[in-house]
Amino acid sequence: MDLTTATVLITGGAGLVGSHLAGMLHDAGATVRVADDLSKGERERVPDPVTFTKADLTDRDDVEQVITSDLDMVFHLAAYTDTNYDDDRKLFEENTEMTYNLLEAMRDADVEQFAFTSSSTVYGEAQRPTPEDYAPLEPISIYGSSKLADEGLISTYAHSYGIQSWVFRFANIVGPYQRGNVVPDFIEKLTDDPAELEILGDGRQEKSYMYVDECVSAIKYVVEHADEPLNIYNLGTKTTTSVTDIADIVSDELGVDPEYTYTGGERGWTGDVPKMRLSIEKLAALGWEPTLSSDEAVRNGTRDLIDEIVE
Ligand SMILES: NC(=O)c1ccc[n+]([C@@H]2O[C@H](COP(=O)([O-])OP(=O)(O)OC[C@H]3O[C@@H](n4cnc5c(N)ncnc54)[C@H](O)[C@@H]3O)[C@@H](O)[C@H]2O)c1
């Protein structure tokens, strides 16, 4: 698939990753449209020349409006993304319904290429570094279960209905516009009280972080170079960063020296996977590798967010 001449729809294109993907693909020459219900994303993040439609993708009429036969490809990023949520049923139904609605509408409109943003959470507490062919997949959160259910639907449409698909299992992505996760959370807490920082869990949770610009360039590369009916790739960095390391980086960037207190326990919340690192050997074998370490990605994301939240 040559994305420099393609007409594509990005769902969730007003969010962190989607807005960056929209900008990058537009700059590369693609005709880009975005559909988002703005439940979490913001209209002004969608780059100007990109066509925007406000659409709730759990609504089949809204989906039919944005899936048109002139599309070459759909990038489905819209999701209920708060992993530390309080409404399991809404999360599961919303995520799986959107994916099902889109695939059905694509089949009707003869749109034959689909990319999907899955998550490391499909692996549950698997051994690390976790390769794409790791089995059995045993997610421990409803969010991870919803992503695995989505992957099941995509596999079916890829193998039975001819919709060629790319599934990206993300590590943690950091960058501007992010809210409701560890980096913006620490910035907000330390701006309120620079003397003390409460850290969920024991601070030793250790995960791999990837900077959003690298994430979207890896997506483009894989779509242009992997050509199976169903292509599954981990996207992440080779190293990890602990929660206490993140607190150190954020404190350093803010120029503060707080006392840390820990809520205790090995995980931040029920369903939190305490240690995550994805194997990115399959990605490297295809010819793409990240240039930033996990710590560098966290530092870049922290700088972006300090500019937004504090200044
Ligand atoms: N950021 C990460 O660390 C990470 C990690 C693993 C997987 N992912 C996946 O990558 C994708 C993008 O993540 P992100 O960090 O950019 O999230 P985000 O929350 O910034 O963006 C998601 C977008 O989807 C939109 N949306 C939600 N429900 C919708 C609906 N019913 N109809 C239309 N739009 C709707 C939101 O308004 C938002 O703009 C998601 O699928 C997410 O699950 C992200």
The ligand as a Tripos MOL2 file, in Angstrom:
@<TRIPOS>MOLECULE
LIG
   44    48     1     0     0
SMALL
NO_CHARGES

@<TRIPOS>ATOM
      1 N1         -1.6320    5.8920   24.0660 N.am      1 LIG1
      2 C1         -1.2640    4.6750   24.4390 C.2       1 LIG1
      3 O1         -0.3850    4.4970   25.2890 O.2       1 LIG1
      4 C2         -1.9090    3.4610   23.8040 C.ar      1 LIG1
      5 C3         -1.4290    2.1810   24.1860 C.ar      1 LIG1
      6 C4         -2.0190    1.0570   23.6110 C.ar      1 LIG1
      7 C5         -3.0430    1.2000   22.6820 C.ar      1 LIG1
      8 N2         -3.4840    2.4440   22.3530 N.ar      1 LIG1
      9 C6         -4.5840    2.5610   21.3770 C.3       1 LIG1
     10 O2         -4.2290    3.4960   20.3800 O.3       1 LIG1
     11 C7         -5.3980    4.2280   19.9640 C.3       1 LIG1
     12 C8         -5.1440    5.7090   20.0870 C.3       1 LIG1
     13 O3         -4.8130    6.0030   21.4500 O.3       1 LIG1
     14 P1         -4.6590    7.5010   21.9570 P.3       1 LIG1
     15 O4         -3.6890    7.4740   23.0770 O.co2     1 LIG1
     16 O5         -4.4600    8.4030   20.7970 O.co2     1 LIG1
     17 O6         -6.0980    7.7250   22.6030 O.3       1 LIG1
     18 P2         -6.9940    9.0400   22.7160 P.3       1 LIG1
     19 O7         -7.9490    8.7880   23.8340 O.co2     1 LIG1
     20 O8         -6.1320   10.2670   22.7440 O.co2     1 LIG1
     21 O9         -7.7800    9.0250   21.3250 O.3       1 LIG1
     22 C9         -8.9200    8.2130   21.1050 C.3       1 LIG1
     23 C10        -9.9200    9.0460   20.3290 C.3       1 LIG1
     24 O10       -11.0930    8.2460   20.0830 O.3       1 LIG1
     25 C11       -12.2200    9.1060   20.1800 C.3       1 LIG1
     26 N3        -13.4030    8.2670   20.4540 N.ar      1 LIG1
     27 C12       -13.6880    7.5720   21.5770 C.ar      1 LIG1
     28 N4        -14.8940    6.9770   21.4820 N.ar      1 LIG1
     29 C13       -15.3780    7.2960   20.2320 C.ar      1 LIG1
     30 C14       -16.5920    6.9940   19.5280 C.ar      1 LIG1
     31 N5        -17.5670    6.2470   20.0790 N.pl3     1 LIG1
     32 N6        -16.7340    7.4700   18.2640 N.ar      1 LIG1
     33 C15       -15.7580    8.2530   17.6920 C.ar      1 LIG1
     34 N7        -14.6150    8.5780   18.3220 N.ar      1 LIG1
     35 C16       -14.4280    8.1140   19.5770 C.ar      1 LIG1
     36 C17       -11.8790   10.0760   21.3050 C.3       1 LIG1
     37 O11       -12.6320   11.2890   21.2630 O.3       1 LIG1
     38 C18       -10.3860   10.3120   21.0820 C.3       1 LIG1
     39 O12       -10.1410   11.4490   20.2760 O.3       1 LIG1
     40 C19        -6.5480    3.6980   20.8120 C.3       1 LIG1
     41 O13        -7.2150    2.6870   20.0970 O.3       1 LIG1
     42 C20        -5.8500    3.1030   22.0130 C.3       1 LIG1
     43 O14        -6.6230    2.0830   22.6210 O.3       1 LIG1
     44 C21        -2.9470    3.5830   22.8930 C.ar      1 LIG1
@<TRIPOS>BOND
     1     1     2 1
     2     2     3 2
     3     2     4 1
     4     4     5 ar
     5     4    44 ar
     6     5     6 ar
     7     6     7 ar
     8     7     8 ar
     9     8     9 1
    10     8    44 ar
    11     9    10 1
    12     9    42 1
    13    10    11 1
    14    11    12 1
    15    11    40 1
    16    12    13 1
    17    13    14 1
    18    14    15 2
    19    14    16 1
    20    14    17 1
    21    17    18 1
    22    18    19 2
    23    18    20 1
    24    18    21 1
    25    21    22 1
    26    22    23 1
    27    23    24 1
    28    23    38 1
    29    24    25 1
    30    25    26 1
    31    25    36 1
    32    26    27 ar
    33    26    35 ar
    34    27    28 ar
    35    28    29 ar
    36    29    30 ar
    37    29    35 ar
    38    30    31 1
    39    30    32 ar
    40    32    33 ar
    41    33    34 ar
    42    34    35 ar
    43    36    37 1
    44    36    38 1
    45    38    39 1
    46    40    41 1
    47    40    42 1
    48    42    43 1
@<TRIPOS>SUBSTRUCTURE
     1 LIG1         1 GROUP 0 **** ****
